[in-house]
Amino acid sequence: MAKVTFTPEAWEQAQELPRPIRARLVKLVERLEAWPNVSGAKPLRGDLAGQYRMRTGDYRVQFRVEGDRVIVVKVGHRDSFYED
C-alpha cells in the first residue's frame, strides 16, 4: 500500500473542481493507494519524464512516486493540463 499525498498546488486545484469530478478524484486516489498494482497509469515523457498521469473523463491527475509514497503534483482539465 502506498500513501497518497497532494502538493499544496494540487490540493488547491482539486478543491476548485466541480463536486462530481471531485468524487471521481477520490476514487482515483483510492486506486493509487494500491501502487504499483494500478491500471491506467501512463508514464509521461520529455520534461515530465519520471512522472505519471491517470485520467478520469476529461480530467487528469499527474503524480510521481517516491518509495512507498505517491505524490499528486497536478490536477486539471485536459485542455490546459500539460501547459506550464
N, C-alpha and C positions, 0 to 999 in steps of 0.2 A: 504494500500500500504506500502510495506517495502522499505527501502533504501538499495541498494546492494553496498557494498564496497569490495575492494580487499586488502589483506595484501600485503606488498611490494614484498614478495617472490612469491605470487600467480600472481601478476601483471607481474613480470618478466617471469614466466613460461608461462603465456598466450601470451606474446609478442613473444615467441620463437616457438609457434605453427604455422603450415602451414596456409596460408591465408584461405583456405576453412573451416578449423576447427575453426579458429577464428570467422568466420562468424556464424558458428553454436553456438559458445560460446556466442555471442552477443544475439542470440535468447533465449538461455537458461537463461541468466541473465535477460532478459525481463520477462521471465516466473517467475523467482524468485521474482520479484518485487510484485507479487500477493500473496506472502506468507501470510497465511498458505494455501491458496487455490491453491496448486501446486501439480500436479500429477507427479509421477515418483521419488519423493524424498524418499530415503530409509535411515532410521536411522542406524548408524554404531554401532558396539558392541565392547566389550573388552576395550582396551586402548583408543579407539576413541569414546567411548560412549558419547552422548551429541552432536555429530556432525552428519551430513547427507551427502549423496552423490547423485549426479544425473549423468546420463550418456548421452552422445551423440556419438553414434557409438562406437568406441574403446576408447574414451576419457572420463575421469571422472572429476567431479568438486566436491571438498569436501568443506563443509561450516558449519558454526554454526549460530545459531540465538540468538540475544541478544535484547530482547524487540521488537522494530519495525525495527531492523537492521539485515540484512543478510550479514555475513562476509565470503567472499570466502577465504579459507585458502590454498587450493592447487588445481592445475590444471595439468593434465598429462595423458599420455597413460596408459592403464590398466595394461600393462606388469610390470611396476615398480611403480604403483600408491600407493600401500599400504606398500611399503618398506620405512624405515626411512633413 
